[in-house]
Amino acid sequence: MINLLINDQKVSVQAGTTVLAAAKKLKINIPTLCNHDDLCVAGNCRVCVVEQKGARTLIASCATPASEGMEIHTNTLKVRNARKHIVELLLSEHRADCTKCYKNQNCELQTLANEFAFGDHIFLDLVENKKYNIDRSSPSFIKDDSKCIRCQRCVRTCSELQYISAIAVANKGAHQKISSFHDRPMSHVVCTNCGQCVNRCPTGALVEKTYIDQVWDAIYDPDKHVVVQTAPAVRVALGEDLGYDPGERVTGKMVNALRQLGFNSVLDTDFSADLTIMEEGTELLVRLKKALVDGDKKISLPMFTSCSPGWIKFIEHKYPEFLPNLSTCKSPQQMFGALAKTFYAKKRNIDPSKIVSVSIMPCTAKKFEADRPEMRSSGFKDVDYVLTTRELAVMIKQAGLDFRNLEEAKCDSIMGDSTGAAVIFGATGGVMEAALRTAYEIVTGREVPFGNLNITPVRGMDGVKEATIKIEGCVDDWKFLEGAELKVAIAHGLVNANKIMKKVREGKAPYHFVEIMACPGGCIGGGGQPIPTNMQIREKRMKAIYAEDEHMVLRKSHENPDVIAIYKEFLDKPNSHKSHELLHTHYVERDNY
Amino acid sequence: MEKKGLNKVDLIFEKIEPKEVLIKAFKMTSAEIIQNILESGLKGRGGAGFPTGLKWKYTAAEKSSEKYIICNADEGEPGTFKDREILDRVSNKVHGGMAIAGKAIGAKNGIVYLRGEYRYLLPKLMIELESFHKMIKEIGYEFNIEYRMGSGAYICGEESALFESIEGKRGEPRNKPPYPTVSGLFEKPTSINNVETLVTAMMILQHGAKNFIQYGTKDSRGSKVFSVSGDTPTPGIFELELGMTVQQFVNEFGDGDTKAVQVGGASGFCVPRKKFAETIIGFEGVPTGGSMKLFNSSRSMYNVLHNYLEFFTEESCGQCTPCRVGCQQLLLGVEKVKKGEAKSTYLTELVKLADTMKIAAKCGLGQSVGNAFKSIVGNFREEIIY
């Protein structure tokens, strides 16, 4: 252990602990900006400087390991003056149109300015002298360089967590900026639209592209019938933007709120998540049969899940030779969209051209996905507007709803039923677990051999998880799988996806089925979730997801009554002709830059 | 010469047979070499002046199967051109110095990081390097040197940014600690030394530490190569004993109308005429990596300062706030004051900012911007304002 003094208080920490972490142990708050728990240390904003006795300069507490006998002071005149200067400098290169900024009141620079730099500015405004770009090319987010303070959190996110590096630091000195390959617009580079950078940006330099006004317009258009779906990860995180602690489930209140906002029908992505399991599970079993029994060499294994649009774009850019391995199933959002303007329209006897389909997602990549040209199988744009969890919170605030005191409500019928299997889609390993709950039962006629249906080996925050399930006691149709060991893997965060893909490319991946989610923790840690998101918060949301699952009566996708009904009335059976028409898709190869 | 109090020395460019020194050095233990260098009091000749013996001692103490000697030949400080001359004329001594340093710290590999603009030297250096490798082999010793080219960024002369550059990354300084002696190039213990330092170290072994400390002062031992430029009838490279005053220097090199000398380049200090006599060039006064720029009364010190600030605004790597934004603010600030668009009292705010940069910037670049700024604004305030 290392002993040091911070503000004259003794503290002992493990070797390698930073001064910042040591201070935290003493509950001494040191302001930070470029620091983020998910990312490597940068030490470049310098807001966290403190005074070390005997040192020539101040030291960055986030980047300096504690050492024996160190004497640190975090709040001397020297430190405070330097911090004030640093915040003033940051403000001088930041377009501070705070009252109009989407990040107003959730901006880390603003918080620091309130603490250190209120009143008249000391320094000259540098923003007016520079020509800044606002890049609106991506359907998912806006990159406004005039608000960028070069903390490089986004750059570190993109390379460390997502292994993409669509954005990187360009130029030096006064011209330094966060840029893309050859300064191309974000829509024309490897960016997966995952929004992890958006979630970590301390200012308004990276924000999601909002469609709130368009949705309000639709709601108030008497000619339109507006349906809304909400992804499972939204209900365990929305509360955070409305004054709840992380990990509190607000499912019922959210449904009520959506109704109060004026949506004509409040439905559930859970329904189409269950449908995805039926389609994707069947697809997997068919692939296995063709490969193992028929010896069809053209069948690509392992099969990859296709729910995460960030992951889809990643593989399209980085590993296009493995596109045949992707499940052809659309994501639950897009299955829902295709059915809303066909099955739902027919059933409710509404002209599909009058239906506006809105989805609430923990995700910014879903905005891009909804815009894909493949996603128009209903004859219309299947999903018209995608809002993030954060945008929904904004709408709830705009409407002046007393969210905390809303009654709990349930989703409408037709595409509104949910199971626990669908709910866990929101956490890494959830799609795998849901698929196994159903596929195992189809093949053996029995429930998965795990206590209370909880397939714990596929759960948790490990970056790459592997599991093997032995299949025994098959029913007649699936006898060829008797004794087979189904090998599965799960990865979340594209840096981990890349680890699996490298193995696959090298021919060293023995898996049959692989679940990949673009975001750390899966959708609960999505780019569209409340800010901040970090490991602690992701874990709380994940706990809430599994609690939601446990509290459901139905916990297997094939038991979802709405799913059973739609096969009976409309789709016939999984992977039917109709299913392929509406619920399956194809992918495109993209450039790797 | 004598009467002006300047002692010209011929050490760096002295013609010697490196092979003999190397044979002698390779017979010594690592500790013996380091002891010699420690006794000589040699401080780094790149400008920062870290004791070379200590640097080697720390690196030698690290346990690692792989260590590196880096020769920092990214000579980018405005007004410095002595490493170019050394490499051009006595590169065999540079290579020899690296081998000796390698022996001292236990490294088998050395890399010369050569300033991009010096690429034209490369063909000649490659020939020299080949004969050096041959000689080393003849002696029966194992030490390999490679050359890596810089690409024109001033910041890559900063040791950790230089490592990043060699590693193929964006040249940006790292957080310290860990220091290079513990974790340098490719996270291996690394001793990074200036071109001249390595040659001087070799010459100390040649002549002995006792001879070396006959020159210079207690804080600034020996001699050093100066790059003299500006308003002088005799610009060029001069090797001089350390410890002279600026007055002595100006007596030798000035044009009779010298009003200021910028010692140590853009990141150094500006010494005005009234302080010539009392200012010693060396670690007890104003240190320099070699750059000595003389300005006569025809020069506007506003223009000099503006030029330096433009330089730093361009050459800051841009990663840390105090340096990236601070440089821009200093530059824009003096422009506004000059034009009368900001009050002259704003200079006081800018001086405070320079103080913050000195203690809060991440690396030596940002920390030293204030040197030139404060010494020029402090001594020539009226030239900045009017």
Contacts between the chains, C-beta under 8 A, distances in Angstrom:
chain1	res1	chain2	res2	distance
A	41	B	175	6.6
A	42	B	319	7.6
A	43	B	175	4.3
A	43	B	320	7.8
A	43	B	362	6.4
A	44	B	319	4.4
A	44	B	320	4.8
A	44	B	321	7.3
A	44	B	362	6.5
A	45	B	320	7.4
A	45	B	321	5.4
A	46	B	320	5.5
A	46	B	321	5.2
A	46	B	322	5.7
A	46	B	360	5.1
A	46	B	361	7.3
A	46	B	362	6.9
A	47	B	321	7.6
A	49	B	359	7.8
A	49	B	360	5.2
A	56	B	359	7.8
A	57	B	358	7.3
A	57	B	359	4.6
A	57	B	360	7.1
A	57	B	361	7.9
A	57	B	367	6.4
A	58	B	359	4.9
A	58	B	360	5.3
A	60	B	175	6.8
A	60	B	362	7.3
A	63	B	175	3.9
A	64	B	175	7.4
A	64	B	177	7.1
A	65	B	177	6.7
A	78	B	359	7.1
A	81	B	352	7.6
A	81	B	356	6.8
A	82	B	322	8.0
A	82	B	356	4.9
A	82	B	359	6.3
A	82	B	360	4.6
A	85	B	322	7.4
A	85	B	352	7.5
A	85	B	353	6.1
A	85	B	356	4.2
A	85	B	360	7.4
A	86	B	321	5.1
A	86	B	322	6.2
A	86	B	356	7.3
A	86	B	360	6.4
A	89	B	321	5.3
A	89	B	322	6.8
A	89	B	325	3.9
A	89	B	326	6.1
A	89	B	329	6.7
A	89	B	353	8.0
A	90	B	321	5.8
A	90	B	325	6.9
A	92	B	325	6.2
A	92	B	329	6.6
A	93	B	325	5.4
A	93	B	328	7.5
A	122	B	349	5.9
A	123	B	329	5.0
A	123	B	333	7.7
A	123	B	349	7.7
A	123	B	353	7.5
A	124	B	329	6.4
A	124	B	332	5.3
A	124	B	333	6.5
A	124	B	336	6.6
A	124	B	342	7.4
A	126	B	325	7.1
A	126	B	328	5.7
A	126	B	329	7.4
A	126	B	332	7.0
A	129	B	332	7.5
A	149	B	321	7.7
A	150	B	318	6.7
A	150	B	319	7.2
A	150	B	321	7.8
A	150	B	324	6.7
A	152	B	319	7.2
A	168	B	170	8.0
A	169	B	170	6.1
A	169	B	318	7.5
A	169	B	319	7.5
A	171	B	318	7.2
A	172	B	153	6.5
A	172	B	155	7.0
A	172	B	314	7.3
A	172	B	315	6.9
A	172	B	316	6.7
A	172	B	317	5.3
A	172	B	318	5.0
A	173	B	312	7.6
A	173	B	313	5.4
A	173	B	314	4.8
A	173	B	315	5.9
A	173	B	316	4.3
A	173	B	317	7.3
A	173	B	318	5.3
A	173	B	324	6.8
A	173	B	327	6.9
A	174	B	313	4.8
A	174	B	314	7.1
A	174	B	316	7.5
A	174	B	318	7.5
A	174	B	324	7.1
A	174	B	327	7.0
A	174	B	328	5.0
A	175	B	314	7.9
A	175	B	318	7.6
A	176	B	316	7.9
A	176	B	317	7.4
A	176	B	318	2.8
A	176	B	319	7.5
A	176	B	324	6.2
